[in-house]
Amino acid sequence: MTRLIGLLASKWAMPVLYHLLRAPGPLRFGVLRKAIGRVTPRELSLTLKRFEEIGVVSRKVYAEVPLRVEYSLTVLGLSLEAPILALGRWAEEHASELAVRNPESELEAAAKPAVSS
């Protein structure tokens, strides 16, 4: 459980899973990267490799020139659909209740000396 939570807590894990869940079929690396947005090739590659290692993502390499690699969810990966969508629904339902904090402001506040009266 700890390994899975650690993996899912990584910055790009949920966007990768979301796009693979929503895709009508396997996705090429470049298509997935473009769909996600600001992810670097290295970050996306590491995330996909970790998912592949635990059996959530399948990587298929085609012996073509240029080389073609496609990614899709395994049966195990597809089983994440219900919990991920449930978490998304929960976040939407409670969006107004969730506090958005600015870490820099909190650090500045913590650095200021307390004023005693």
N, C-alpha and C positions, 0 to 999 in steps of 0.2 A: 504494500500500500504506500509506503514511504517513497519508494522509487517512482511509482506512478504519479503521485502528487507532485514530487519534485519535477518530473518531466512536464506535467500539465501546467505547472506554475511558471515554466519558462516563457519568456516574452512572446515567442512566435508559435507556441504549441497550439493554442486555440484557433488562431487564424488559419494555420495549416489544416487542422482537422476540419474546420468549418468549410473551407473551400473544397477539400477532398470529399466531404459529405455531400455538398451541393452539386458537385460536378456530375454530368451525365455519364461520364466514363473516365478512363485514366487521363491524367494531366501531365504534360511535359513540364520540365523544370522551369523554363522561361515563362510559360503560361501561368503556372502557379505563382511564380515570383511577381509577375505583373498584377495578378489578381489581388495579392496581399498588399502590395505597395512598397513601403520603405524598407523592407527586409533586404539585407545584403546577401549576396550569393553564399557567402560562408555561413551566415546564420541559418539560412534556409537549408543548406546542405547538412549542417550539424543536426538540425531539428529532424529532418527526414531520416538521417542515419540512426538517430536514437529511436525513432518510431519503428524503423525497420528492425532494429536489434531486439525490440520487445515483441515484435510480431503484429504490429498495428498497421504498418504500411508495407506494401509490396512494391519492389523496384524491378522493372523489366527493361533490359537493355537489348536493343535491336542492332544487329551487326550490319549497319548501313553507313554510308558516307554521305553526309556527316552522321556521326553517332547519334542515335535517338534513344532517350531514356524516358520512360513513363512511370508515373507513380499513381497508385490507387490504394484504397483501404482494403485490408484483408477482411475476412468474416469477423474476426475479433475487433478490428477497427470500426467496422460498420455497427457493431453492437454498442459503440459509444454514442450513437446518434441520440437516443432517448435521454440519457443523462446530460449531454451537452445542450440539447435544445431546451430541456427543463431548466437548466441553469440560466440560459439566455432569457427564457420567459420570466424567471424570478427576477433577474436584473432589470428587465423592462418594467415589470410591475412595481418594483421598489426603487426605481431610478430617482424619484424625487426625495426619497428618504435617505439615500446614500450620500454621506458627506464627502465632498471633494476637497481634499486638503492640499495645500501648497507646502511641500517639504521645506522649501527655502524659507518661507515665513515662519514655520515652526522652529527652524534652526536659529533664525534671527531672534525670535522671542525667547528661546532657551538661553541664548548668549547674553541677553540683557540682564543686568542685576535686578533683583526683586526690590520693589519700592515698599518700604515698611512705613506704616503710619503711626 
